């Protein structure tokens, strides 16, 4: 069920987890209300066309959301500690040459 809160990344994740045929289901009444809300006051009562619905869904589902993460503020004050931690992390990920 796709709604107005989906963005490109969440749609990709949801679709990529499918193990069989995939169908995206949309609440047409909700999409129509979004289309009408974006219209001018004079045209809000007009019927919503399939093209308008499609355009809104493309706009909503193609938007990108920026992911944010938390950073410990005390680490920002001590830049040397951050560099040392990153160096240690990289070192752990490297392949060892010892057998």
N, C-alpha and C positions, 0 to 999 in steps of 0.2 A: 504494500500500500504506500504510494508515494504521496507526500503532502508538501506544503509550501516550505517546510523546514529543511528539506533535503537540499544538499549542495552537491557539487560534482564529486567530491571525494567520498562522501557517505553513500552516494548512489553507486559509485564504482565498487566500493567495498561490499555493499549489499548484493549487487549483481554478481560479483566475482565469487561469492560463496555458494552460488546455486550449483547443485549437483545434477540437475536435469533441465528440462525446459523451463524457461523463465518468462513470466508474465508480469508486467508492471500494471498495477491497478490504481486508478485515479478517481477521486471523488469529484465528479463533474460539477456538482452544486458548489463545492468549495472553490474550485477553479473559476467557475462563473462569477462567484462573489468577488474574487480577487480582480478579475478582469473589469467588472463593473466599478469597483472601488478606484481603479486607475483611470477611469473615464471622466470626462467632464460631467458636470451635474445634469446638463441637458440630454446627454446620451446614455445615462445610466440605465434607463428603463428599456432600451433596445435589446433585442435578443443577442446573445453571445454566439459568435460563429465558431466553427471548428478551427479556423485559421487563427482566431484570437486566442483560443485555448492552447493551441499548439505553440504559438509565439510566447505565451506566458510560461508554459512548461519549459520551453527551451531556455528562456531567460533565467528561470529559477534554477534549473538543473545544470546550467553551465557556469553558474557563479562559483567562485572559489572562496573558501574561507581560510583565513590565516590561522594556523595552529600556534598557540602560545604555550610556553612552558614556564615553570617557576625557576627562579635562580635565587640561591641563598645570598642575600645582600651582603653578608659578612665576607663572602668570597670575592665580591667586587672590590672591596677595600684592600684585599691582599692578593694582588695580581700574581705574585710569585707562587703562591699556593695553588692557584688555578693552573698555571703553567706546569708545575710539578705534578699535579693530579692528572692533567691531560697526557703528559709524557709517560707517566706510570700506566695509564690506561692503554696507550698505544703499545707500550712495551709488552703488556699482557697479551695483546692481540697478535703480536708477531710470532712467527713460527720459530721455535728454538732449533738450534743446530746440533744440540747434544742428543745422543742416542741412548 
